[in-house]
Amino acid sequence: MDLQAQQAAVQAASQEMRRRTLASIPRPLDRLIYLASLRDYNSGLYYHDGLASRFSEEVVCEALAECHREAFGELFSLPLEELVEQVEAYVNSTHAGWADFIAAWRGLEPYRVAVPVDTERLSAEFFFSNLKVSLAILEHRLRASSERQPGAWPRRSPAQ
């Protein structure tokens, strides 16, 4: 396949992915995490059964990488407050409790594997920093909210 035909196939596969799958995932953070899940962590290559039935593995891999870079670009360009909203909505869409989610994201930092492979190191570190700040903001809001609601998070007595 010549370069022009391959680029056209990548564009067709990308458009199909956006239309059939990504259109139903409304938030960029959710799309980023979903697309990262399609990447083999050992090889860095992407795979999608549906696209693989219509396009070559190489075309599918490049199309998914392109979509992944787009999702990252959307998140990267968001103001911090909007990133906080993205993380908050993502937490609410999971089955994890707030405290467990924040502890896992702080300790395990699973978001580190969610960035596209070819992301510049400085951009990735900036993004990770913004995610950490977002988690701190959400944790602060959660604690402030629980202090206003009796019994939500029991406060320790001074004697404890």
Order of alpha helices (4+ residues) and beta strands (2+ residues): alpha-alpha-alpha-alpha-alpha-alpha-alpha
